[in-house]
Amino acid sequence: MTDQPPALEQKLAKILKQLEQHQVDLYLVPSVDEHLNEMVPDDKQRLKAITGFSGSAGTAVICRSGKHQLFVDSRYHLQAAQEAPNAFFEIQKLGLRDVPTVEQWLTEAEKKQGSLKVGFDPFTISPKTYRLYQKCLTSKASQLSPMLPNLVDQVWENRPEARCQPFYLLDDSWTGETAASKLKRIREKMRENGVQALVLSKLDEIAWVTNLRGSDIARNPVFEAYCIIELEQATCFCLADAPETVQAYLKDWFQFKPYSAYQNSLQSLSNLKIWLDPASTTMGTYLALQKTKSPQEVAAFQYEKVNPIVLFKALKNPVEIKQIRKAHHHAACAKIRSFVRLAHHLEQNESVSEKGYAEMLYEEYAREEGFVDLSFDTIAGFADNGAIVHYSDPSPNKKLESGHMLLVDSGIQIAGGTTDDTRTIAIGNPTEKHQRLYTKVLQSHIRLAMQIFPEGTKGSALDAVARSALWNSGLDYGHGTGHGVGAFLNVHEGPHSISPLSHAMDFQPGMIVSNEPGYYETDWGGIRLENLYVVVLLENMPPHPGGKSWLHFESLTWIPFDHHLIDSHQLHADELQWLNEYHQQVWQEICPYLQGADLEWLERACKPISA
Amino acid sequence: MTDQPPALEQKLAKILKQLEQHQVDLYLVPSVDEHLNEMVPDDKQRLKAITGFSGSAGTAVICRSGKHQLFVDSRYHLQAAQEAPNAFFEIQKLGLRDVPTVEQWLTEAEKKQGSLKVGFDPFTISPKTYRLYQKCLTSKASQLSPMLPNLVDQVWENRPEARCQPFYLLDDSWTGETAASKLKRIREKMRENGVQALVLSKLDEIAWVTNLRGSDIARNPVFEAYCIIELEQATCFCLADAPETVQAYLKDWFQFKPYSAYQNSLQSLSNLKIWLDPASTTMGTYLALQKTKSPQEVAAFQYEKVNPIVLFKALKNPVEIKQIRKAHHHAACAKIRSFVRLAHHLEQNESVSEKGYAEMLYEEYAREEGFVDLSFDTIAGFADNGAIVHYSDPSPNKKLESGHMLLVDSGIQIAGGTTDDTRTIAIGNPTEKHQRLYTKVLQSHIRLAMQIFPEGTKGSALDAVARSALWNSGLDYGHGTGHGVGAFLNVHEGPHSISPLSHAMDFQPGMIVSNEPGYYETDWGGIRLENLYVVVLLENMPPHPGGKSWLHFESLTWIPFDHHLIDSHQLHADELQWLNEYHQQVWQEICPYLQGADLEWLERACKPISA
């Protein structure tokens, strides 16, 4: 439940008073928390607490003079306007013509006022963002003023408790590598780069290196912690007490300390050269490390570079891949059963809503052995709702009726793996337009899925492979084509991705990536077709002229594409062959796990499609 | 003719003496000249003068102790080893394993020696390169020491005279825009960026803004000059005296001064904020402008950014495009006639060498009205020579015999336009392998040629579109897919290109770009198929979801692809349709200009190919 305006007004007034006391003009409230989480725990949802807006991303600017500002991207234009009281907040709908970014707005505000003093909680801003804002302030009288503790926390009555759940150790038969071995590889990189300490704030990085998992955050099996890795020791600062079995098992490699000891512990690093990743820690850590240092000393003791865990974590080892494959079998079985159940209900003329279907799907997921959680809120968008790319709140009132499509984008956290897949299915008989556009998107998916490419290929190149067929029909989609996925970790993970802007990272064997082209038409519907793939070395190919290896994608996801929606004439022979081989393998992979009506449905769904 | 070792030895000895006098350890001799030309005039070929190596790109390092170094890329590994005397030079074959770049070599040399004093002529190094070298020298005792005049010039006996040819004005009916209008647009950008002067060193930029052309440099219709554009005046510093008619016509906009007055004139700019493009001027100009300034003043008076002419020049106006189309008709007619002549000779069992064919082609080009020059040295590589990507010295001894292919990459400078096209043709009956691989490359060409794409698309995306089909067969090529081309200017022109690394520049209407995928197999042969295309807005398309315009390519080149080498079964239906429509249009565009046997050949060459 969101706060009513009167409560909000009081909180805002208290913050304004503080700003006045400190002679600060503006106070930044980003959605980001101390660990730069994508999913923020309830007690860190400060943006929601101070604006009422409950979306996952945005930035508020509390202003001593003039209206407060709330910046949200296109996913949240509508929701922000509904949730944040209009009387207090001007909604800046990013992406619309003439709407400024936070940076542009700050630049303009400084111009108007001559100079600006901007307050912020340094633990909620990355150095990357801090530097962007710093560039906007050109007057010598302007400054970015770190303020601790967080102003929103101070005025937040009935603030939820931190979840602070116990955490647990993953077996090596799941991770394929001990924490000791991971530490060894990290320290090799540290020595190579001449640093003596590496500081970690991101929860999935800490989970990866410790082989620990938790449930402090919904949808992500992580625990709240910081970690400092030195050449001879490593310390984990955890919100919950580390269970004794965990402490005992890891005692030779990790010391466990309370979360609250982190900031003071940074002081003890003052004589070490420290590896900091400006994209994955916060200004809070930066400033604590710089406390007693001159700028020259800061330069000498700070080493800035993407931290080595980012790539280590992305390159899955064979044991992880084996576990991930199993996880995808579970996810596929559940989704297939949900489709069969849905078809059964509809055949009986029973009414099913978006929400009703999403609950059915959840039940099927929960039946799978080892199920832990969804990996993100299920998107079940029927008809026109399918056109809303991030439609994560299935409605109990939207009934699934003949003549439209249902888009289902969902995934799970399950012992050993994280899944994410999207299928779009016809409810009743599809129209020619449904088939034409579905097949176009399918062609786009297949082209990327069957693409062979040399090592060194970037995500922007693969993105063009996926879009080229759609572009030739005057079609496109407004989101990226693919993102990395963790190994029983976050469903969104770097450093690689497939998008027009993915120029930096080479695709490498062991990376997992989604392939999810789409088509969206307002008031009509949406189509998205998503599998996860793992990048694999391809043997027995002609030698590459530059001596490079050849790579290709192997599917992790085994769910049929809806043959009612496929117009095979649109597909090239090699594309249709890929599709039929895929369906044949779906049958082989999944049939051992299904029975009765579910198995019959699968058999029909996997039949070869003729040209 | 290259110098004999004794002469070289004397020159090197004289330079070493100078280095000793100035206490300098190394002296850099790059292939680049004062205008960062790709084609360097004879009197500026200092690298050749001091090493004997006549290739177009490389860097020599003359060393007071140890062997001199010559760094060359893969095009010149063989040639450098043949031409530069082994007794004096160690050839660093860039691209081979464990071969250092110039930067790596400098780093290593500094390490060995403790510190390095590196001499160079500041007018032969761009600030971009200078900064790269600067980064290699980390010791405080090390330094990059500008030395003027050029040491090679001082020891170069019988140095050729500068060509210093008269230059001439292009009519507005060719350029589509007066110099006055171009100056106005440039000055608008200067005001927007808050600068008072723009300094130009690149000859094609000066030719573009003045609408003048010359012939100081082989293959490029430019004249040697500098240019300074201020808000109220503009000055051209020319090697040759500006013809009176040119001076009279341009007198309201350009002052003409002798080339030698340039360096002193820079002093008069000392109170102006100056726009400098670090990629298109030299350290010589930078240092002259900084002479009397403190570092703070330099920062205040220097404005670094890509200069506005780079993009203005790339976006051809409708008049230019009309002229360029005409130029390509001429080039196509000549090339077609050369193929008919070649076929005739071979039918008569007359022996024709690579060089013999290249001369035939030149004769046909020279017959076209308005012909000025080739736009680059013709590549005519037969059989295995086709696999040498930059094979620009056709042999009189390599005879064209049945059972192989001939790769012909050529272009011309002709009144109003610059052309560049490549065809690979079968001599005698092609093998199945010739056909299979030719058709693969053709498919790659066609896929890119027919690709529709939204504005904002980068060259790296288009590169993947071209390569995707080849990649799926385990094939690739080691060069870029496309480069920009000037309007009766340089055959290589930025800022756009199509390559895996082209992430920076959006493709925009009016840009001209080559499409030239290839396949190369050592000891067998090479295939390259190149047309030039102009980027055009595509109307009557579905609206793009992001509100972007749709773009596509229109061909400028109208030369048939060799139907003997096409295996139509390998092509998708839409690709074959593109090919047949292309050939139909070749026929329509070119048939008015050919007669007799040439016309008959064209008719046969353009016949529809069935699936």
Chai-1 contact restraints between the chains, C-beta under 6 A:
chainA,res_idxA,chainB,res_idxB,connection_type,confidence,min_distance_angstrom,max_distance_angstrom,comment,restraint_id
A,I452,B,W471,contact,1.0,0.0,6.0,A-B,restraint_1
A,I452,B,N472,contact,1.0,0.0,6.0,A-B,restraint_2
A,F453,B,W471,contact,1.0,0.0,6.0,A-B,restraint_3
A,P454,B,D476,contact,1.0,0.0,6.0,A-B,restraint_4
A,S460,B,S460,contact,1.0,0.0,6.0,A-B,restraint_5
A,A461,B,S460,contact,1.0,0.0,6.0,A-B,restraint_6
A,A461,B,A464,contact,1.0,0.0,6.0,A-B,restraint_7
A,A464,B,A461,contact,1.0,0.0,6.0,A-B,restraint_8
A,A464,B,A464,contact,1.0,0.0,6.0,A-B,restraint_9
A,A464,B,V465,contact,1.0,0.0,6.0,A-B,restraint_10
A,V465,B,A464,contact,1.0,0.0,6.0,A-B,restraint_11
A,V465,B,S468,contact,1.0,0.0,6.0,A-B,restraint_12
A,S468,B,V465,contact,1.0,0.0,6.0,A-B,restraint_13
A,W471,B,I452,contact,1.0,0.0,6.0,A-B,restraint_14
A,W471,B,F453,contact,1.0,0.0,6.0,A-B,restraint_15
A,N472,B,I452,contact,1.0,0.0,6.0,A-B,restraint_16
A,G474,B,M541,contact,1.0,0.0,6.0,A-B,restraint_17
A,G474,B,P542,contact,1.0,0.0,6.0,A-B,restraint_18
A,D476,B,H544,contact,1.0,0.0,6.0,A-B,restraint_19
A,D476,B,P545,contact,1.0,0.0,6.0,A-B,restraint_20
A,G478,B,P545,contact,1.0,0.0,6.0,A-B,restraint_21
A,G478,B,G546,contact,1.0,0.0,6.0,A-B,restraint_22
A,H503,B,H503,contact,1.0,0.0,6.0,A-B,restraint_23
A,M541,B,G474,contact,1.0,0.0,6.0,A-B,restraint_24
A,P542,B,G474,contact,1.0,0.0,6.0,A-B,restraint_25
A,H544,B,D476,contact,1.0,0.0,6.0,A-B,restraint_26
A,P545,B,D476,contact,1.0,0.0,6.0,A-B,restraint_27
A,P545,B,G478,contact,1.0,0.0,6.0,A-B,restraint_28
A,G546,B,G478,contact,1.0,0.0,6.0,A-B,restraint_29
A,H572,B,H572,contact,1.0,0.0,6.0,A-B,restraint_30
